[in-house]
Amino acid sequence: MSTALFAALVLATGAERIAELVVSTRNARWSFARGGVETGRGHFGPMVVLHTGLLLACLVEVALADRPFLPALGWPMLVLAVLSQVLRWWCIGSLGRRWNTRVIVVPGMPLVTRGPYRFLKHPNYVVVVVEGFALPLVHTCWVTAAVFTVLNAVLLLGFRLPAENRALAALPAAQRDAG
């Protein structure tokens, strides 16, 4: 894969992120209109910076460090990156109007237990973890993969998952069990 094709892949991933933000904004409005309560807002800015930085760092590292495409690494990582997008949109489709990039809980709505939520409590974070190392490694951007993985673990484990788990734990038992 040429550097230009890798750049196109990264830019396409960025376009996908913009599509996510459009869906997220629409869904957040829907949730707030139904009494949705947002928690964990403090970590949202750093999360946006980290995810934007992932894409920019992929482009910078491949260009400045002259990273090669190694087929034995690049093709499997491309498959993982593409599969992570499939899982991401399965998560979005399964949550429907309740999916967004923020932590918003709508009172009275049961937890979603369909799609990948049948198997995992937070499947979207599997996507984030896999994409965070797979996308850069398509073109051997190992520094980007390592730095993103560490920073994402701090943000995810230290802030995002605790915020989501607190929001879900605050739901009445009938709402938690209705899914």
C-alpha positions as CSV (number, residue, x, y, z in Angstrom):
1,M,0.0,0.0,0.0
2,S,1.4,3.3,-1.0
3,T,1.7,6.3,1.4
4,A,-1.0,8.0,-0.7
5,L,-3.4,5.1,-0.2
6,F,-2.7,5.1,3.5
7,A,-3.4,8.8,3.7
8,A,-6.6,8.2,1.8
9,L,-7.5,5.5,4.4
10,V,-6.8,7.9,7.3
11,L,-8.8,10.7,5.6
12,A,-11.7,8.3,5.0
13,T,-11.6,7.4,8.7
14,G,-11.7,11.1,9.5
15,A,-14.8,11.5,7.2
16,E,-16.4,8.6,9.0
17,R,-15.7,10.4,12.3
18,I,-17.5,13.5,10.9
19,A,-20.5,11.3,10.0
20,E,-20.4,9.9,13.6
21,L,-20.5,13.4,14.9
22,V,-23.6,14.3,12.8
23,V,-25.4,11.2,14.1
24,S,-24.2,11.8,17.6
25,T,-25.4,15.5,17.6
26,R,-28.8,14.5,16.3
27,N,-29.1,11.7,18.8
28,A,-28.0,13.9,21.7
29,R,-30.8,16.4,20.8
30,W,-33.3,13.5,20.8
31,S,-32.0,12.3,24.2
32,F,-32.1,15.7,25.8
33,A,-35.7,16.3,24.4
34,R,-36.7,13.1,26.4
35,G,-35.1,14.2,29.6
36,G,-31.6,12.8,29.0
37,V,-29.0,13.5,31.6
38,E,-25.4,13.9,30.7
39,T,-22.5,12.9,32.9
40,G,-18.8,12.8,32.6
41,R,-18.6,15.9,30.4
42,G,-15.1,16.8,31.7
43,H,-13.3,14.0,29.8
44,F,-15.1,14.7,26.4
45,G,-12.6,17.4,25.2
46,P,-9.5,15.3,25.9
47,M,-11.2,12.4,24.1
48,V,-11.9,14.5,21.0
49,V,-8.2,15.7,21.0
50,L,-6.9,12.2,21.4
51,H,-9.0,10.8,18.6
52,T,-8.2,13.7,16.3
53,G,-4.5,13.3,17.3
54,L,-4.6,9.6,16.3
55,L,-5.5,10.5,12.7
56,L,-3.1,13.4,12.4
57,A,-0.3,11.4,14.0
58,C,-0.8,8.6,11.5
59,L,-0.2,11.1,8.6
60,V,2.7,12.8,10.3
61,E,4.5,9.6,11.3
62,V,4.2,7.9,8.0
63,A,5.6,11.0,6.3
64,L,8.3,12.2,8.7
65,A,9.6,8.8,9.8
66,D,9.3,7.3,6.3
67,R,7.4,4.3,7.6
68,P,7.2,1.4,5.1
69,F,4.2,-0.7,4.3
70,L,5.0,-4.3,5.4
71,P,2.5,-6.6,3.9
72,A,2.7,-9.2,6.6
73,L,1.7,-6.5,9.2
74,G,-0.2,-4.1,7.0
75,W,-2.8,-6.3,5.5
76,P,-4.0,-8.0,8.7
77,M,-4.1,-4.6,10.4
78,L,-6.2,-3.2,7.5
79,V,-8.6,-6.1,8.0
80,L,-8.8,-5.3,11.7
81,A,-9.3,-1.6,11.0
82,V,-12.2,-2.3,8.6
83,L,-13.7,-4.9,11.0
84,S,-13.6,-2.3,13.7
85,Q,-15.7,0.0,11.6
86,V,-18.2,-2.8,11.0
87,L,-18.5,-3.4,14.7
88,R,-18.7,0.4,15.4
89,W,-21.7,0.8,13.1
90,W,-23.3,-2.4,14.5
91,C,-23.0,-0.7,17.9
92,I,-24.5,2.5,16.5
93,G,-27.3,0.6,14.9
94,S,-28.1,-1.4,18.0
95,L,-28.3,1.6,20.2
96,G,-30.3,3.5,17.6
97,R,-31.3,7.0,18.8
98,R,-29.6,6.5,22.1
99,W,-26.1,6.2,20.6
100,N,-23.9,9.3,20.8
101,T,-20.3,10.2,21.6
102,R,-21.2,11.6,25.1
103,V,-22.6,9.9,28.2
104,I,-26.3,10.6,28.1
105,V,-28.8,8.5,29.9
106,V,-32.6,8.8,29.1
107,P,-34.7,8.1,32.2
108,G,-37.2,5.3,31.8
109,M,-35.5,3.7,28.8
110,P,-34.3,0.1,29.4
111,L,-30.7,-0.9,28.7
112,V,-30.0,-2.1,25.2
113,T,-29.3,-5.8,25.1
114,R,-29.4,-6.5,21.4
115,G,-26.6,-6.6,18.8
116,P,-23.1,-6.7,20.3
117,Y,-24.6,-5.6,23.6
118,R,-25.8,-9.2,24.1
119,F,-22.2,-10.2,24.5
120,L,-20.4,-7.2,25.9
121,K,-21.3,-4.3,28.2
122,H,-19.3,-1.7,26.2
123,P,-18.5,-3.2,22.7
124,N,-17.8,0.2,21.2
125,Y,-14.6,0.4,23.3
126,V,-13.4,-2.8,21.8
127,V,-13.7,-0.9,18.5
128,V,-11.7,2.1,19.9
129,V,-8.9,-0.1,21.2
130,V,-8.6,-2.2,18.1
131,E,-8.7,0.7,15.7
132,G,-6.2,2.6,17.9
133,F,-3.5,0.1,17.2
134,A,-4.6,-1.3,13.8
135,L,-5.0,1.8,11.8
136,P,-1.5,3.2,12.5
137,L,0.0,-0.3,12.1
138,V,-1.4,-0.6,8.5
139,H,1.7,1.5,7.6
140,T,3.9,0.6,10.6
141,C,3.3,3.8,12.5
142,W,4.2,2.0,15.7
143,V,4.9,5.2,17.7
144,T,1.4,6.4,17.0
145,A,-0.1,3.0,17.9
146,A,1.8,2.8,21.2
147,V,1.1,6.4,22.3
148,F,-2.5,6.3,21.4
149,T,-3.0,2.9,23.1
150,V,-1.4,4.2,26.4
151,L,-3.3,7.5,26.4
152,N,-6.6,5.8,25.4
153,A,-6.2,3.3,28.2
154,V,-5.7,6.2,30.7
155,L,-8.7,8.1,29.4
156,L,-10.9,5.0,28.9
157,L,-10.1,3.2,32.2
158,G,-9.6,6.3,34.3
159,F,-12.5,8.5,33.1
160,R,-14.9,7.3,30.4
161,L,-15.8,3.8,31.6
162,P,-16.2,5.0,35.3
163,A,-18.5,7.8,34.1
164,E,-20.6,5.4,32.0
165,N,-20.7,2.8,34.8
166,R,-21.8,5.4,37.4
167,A,-24.5,6.7,35.0
168,L,-25.8,3.2,34.4
169,A,-25.6,2.3,38.1
170,A,-27.7,5.4,39.0
171,L,-30.6,4.0,36.9
172,P,-33.5,2.5,38.9
173,A,-33.2,-1.3,39.1
174,A,-36.4,-1.7,37.0
175,Q,-34.8,0.3,34.2
176,R,-31.5,-1.6,34.3
177,D,-33.3,-4.9,34.3
178,A,-35.8,-4.1,31.6
179,G,-33.3,-4.6,28.8
